[in-house]
């Protein structure tokens, strides 16, 4: 027998173990990258959901806490007209919201931390009788009705990033 291949017969080269190891390492790197992307997206959406839930809880607590001031206002016993304005400004300053507003039952602004929403003007795109949450400007806008029993006072609007 000779060392040269015969005509019509192909030589099959054996794959070296290093070739299989290289392919295995490439697949492992691809799978690891996919896993990191999945974990990163879960972390992002988890944090976004936590921010939304935190803002929703704050809006519900604020809607409950503001009832006595609105009750005094409706009875004409709130002498300081700037009280509600100070409350919404403090909510933004202390709690870190981008916007805090209080509306009446028709959606007219009573006080807002954003001076673009003047007192008496209608707050855009909200229904003060229904709780609502939606995405806005990369954050969340939360609307919570203010009520005590059957008495409805309006709504609280919070925006959080």
Beta strands, then each sheet from edge to edge (+ up, - down):
strand 1: 99-103
strand 2: 109-112
strand 3: 132-136
strand 4: 139-148
strand 5: 151-160
sheet 1: 2+ 1- 5+ 4- 3+
end
